[in-house]
Structure formats: C-alpha cells, structure tokens
Amino acid sequence: MSFISRVGLLLMALWCVNLAYAASEQKSSEKALREHYDLREGKRLYEQYCRFCHGEQGKGQAFDVTPPPADLTSPAVQKKSDAELAQTIHEGERGTAMGAWKWTLSEKEKQHVLLYIRWLAR
Ligand code: HEC
C-alpha cells in the first residue's frame, strides 16, 4: 500500500470517528434539553397541585393535617422506587389528606412531578 493511500485511509477513519462523536454529542444534548423541559413542567405542576401541602421545598408540614404531609425530600420517601411513589401519587393514601391524582394528572405529568420531587431532594 502506498504512503498516500495509507494517509487516505487514516483520514477516512478519523472522519468516521468524528461523525460518530458528533452524533452522540447531539443525542446527549437533546436528552439534557428534554430533561430540562420535563423538570420545568414538573415544577409547574408541583406548584399548582402539591406545594400547598408539601411546601415550596417539598419538606412537608405546609398544611396542618394529621398525619402531616410527608417530607418528600426525606430519605424515607426518597429510598422508595419511582414505581412506588408514582403509585401513591396515582391512588393517594387512604385515610390521609393525600388524595388520588389519577383524574388530574396524566401518566406523563405524574412522571414530570416525580422527576421534580427527585430534583428537590438532590
Ligand atoms: C391536601 C394535602 C396534600 C396535597 C395537596 C398533596 N399531598 Fe402528598 N401527602 C399528603 C399527606 C398528608 C401525606 C402523608 C400520608 C401518610 O402519612 O401516609 C402525603 C404523602 C405523599 C407521598 C408519599 C410519601 C411516602 O412516604 O411514600 C407522596 C409521594 C406525595 N404525597 C406526593 C404528592 C404529590 C406529587 C402531590 C401533588 C400532585 C401531593 N402529594 C399533593 C398531603 C397532600
């Protein structure tokens, strides 16, 4: 193989790597942007529906009821899985002030709120 064709091959290989890299960069920035919007939507929904009881920072105790609204940033809550928390948001907690949100929030909106709750505890 001549020197020129070796250089040619090397340049082609570099170009391919570069393309793959650019594509993955674009993907991860799209993902970050999507997460940013989901989080903003979660914050908006939280402030509209949940802040009243769980407080601005999610620490609970904003509304005087028994049992008191949970501190959503506490380890006790945060150690629960997304599925468990989504279920509580969906169905509410019987016998407490925590109502069911299944009629108010879509599946997607519940996920956005959940993302925001995780973010509050970061
Ligand atoms: C009227 C008051 C009130 C509102 C509004 C409210 N909550 Fe609650 N929430 C409570 C109370 C009270 C509890 C604690 C129930 C218990 O002690 O079992 C609770 C518990 C929870 C839990 C369970 C925590 C755990 O320990 O598993 C989650 C998750 C939660 N709320 C999320 C939300 C979200 C999300 C919203 C808004 C869509 C919301 N809550 C709105 C009163 C409220």
Residues whose N, C-alpha, C, O or C-beta is under 5 A from the ligand:
A	BS01	HEC	Y49 C50 C53 P67 P68 P69 A70 V77 L85 T88 I89 E93 T96 A97 M98 W101 V113
